[in-house]
Amino acid sequence: MSVARPVFDRRIFWDVDYDRMDLDGKWRFVIERVFERGDVEDIRQCRRYYGDDKVRTALLEAKFLPEHRLSLASAVVDEPLESFRCYMLKRSHPGLFPY
C-alpha cells in the first residue's frame, strides 16, 4: 500500500520548484526544511510519508536546525539534544559574544 504524496505549505519551499521536486530522492532536504519552516500539520504529513526512521536519521544528521526547532525535533524523535549533529557543531564553534 503506497502512501499519498504530502501537500506541504508552499512557503516552506519558496526557493525551489515544488511541483518538480523529487520528494523521495531528496528526502533529507525535505525533512530538514519541513522541520525548519513548517507548522504542526506539515510535520505530521512528513512523518506519515517518510516514517519515523527516516525522519530520525535526517534530523540527527542535519548540519543546521534553528534552536527553537531543534528542541521540537528532540521531542519528536525522542532523542537528547546531544545526539543531534547540528547541536554538537554549534557547541564546538561558538559565535561572538553578544555585546
C-alpha positions in Angstrom: 0.0 0.0 0.0 1.6 3.3 -1.1 1.3 6.5 1.0 -0.3 9.5 -0.7 2.1 12.3 -1.6 2.1 15.0 1.1 0.9 18.5 0.4 3.2 20.9 2.2 2.6 24.6 2.5 4.4 26.3 -0.5 6.1 28.9 1.8 8.4 26.1 3.1 9.9 25.5 -0.4 9.9 29.1 -1.6 13.2 28.8 -3.4 12.6 25.5 -5.3 10.0 24.3 -7.9 7.8 22.3 -5.6 5.8 20.7 -8.4 9.0 19.2 -9.9 10.8 18.3 -6.7 11.7 14.7 -6.1 10.4 14.0 -2.6 11.8 10.5 -2.5 15.2 11.3 -3.9 15.7 14.5 -1.8 14.2 13.2 1.4 16.8 14.6 3.8 16.4 18.1 2.3 12.6 17.9 2.5 12.5 16.6 6.1 15.0 19.3 7.3 13.1 22.0 5.5 9.8 20.9 6.9 11.1 20.8 10.5 12.9 24.2 10.0 9.9 26.1 8.5 6.8 24.0 8.7 3.9 24.0 11.1 2.5 21.1 13.1 0.4 19.8 10.2 3.4 19.8 7.8 5.4 17.9 10.4 2.6 15.3 10.8 2.4 14.8 7.0 6.2 14.5 6.8 6.2 11.8 9.5 3.4 9.9 7.8 5.0 10.0 4.4 8.6 9.2 5.3 8.2 7.2 8.5 9.8 7.8 11.9 13.1 6.0 11.0 13.9 8.3 8.0 12.8 11.4 10.0 15.0 10.4 12.9 18.0 9.8 10.6 17.6 13.1 8.7 17.2 15.2 11.9 20.1 13.6 13.8 22.4 14.1 10.8 21.3 17.6 9.9 24.0 20.3 9.8 21.7 23.1 10.8 18.4 23.5 12.6 17.3 26.7 14.4 17.4 26.4 18.2 13.7 26.5 18.8 13.2 23.8 16.1 16.0 21.7 17.5 14.0 21.3 20.8 10.9 20.4 18.8 12.9 17.8 16.8 14.4 16.4 20.0 10.9 15.9 21.4 9.5 14.4 18.2 12.3 11.8 17.7 12.7 11.3 21.5 16.5 11.9 21.5 18.6 14.2 23.7 20.0 17.4 22.2 23.5 15.9 22.4 22.6 13.3 19.8 22.0 15.9 17.1 24.9 16.7 14.8 23.8 20.3 14.5 23.8 20.8 18.2 27.3 19.4 18.6 28.6 21.5 15.7 27.2 24.7 17.3 28.7 23.8 20.6 32.1 23.3 19.1 32.0 26.6 17.1 30.6 29.2 19.4 29.7 32.6 18.0 30.8 36.0 19.0 29.8 37.4 22.4 26.5 39.3 22.0 27.7 42.7 23.2 
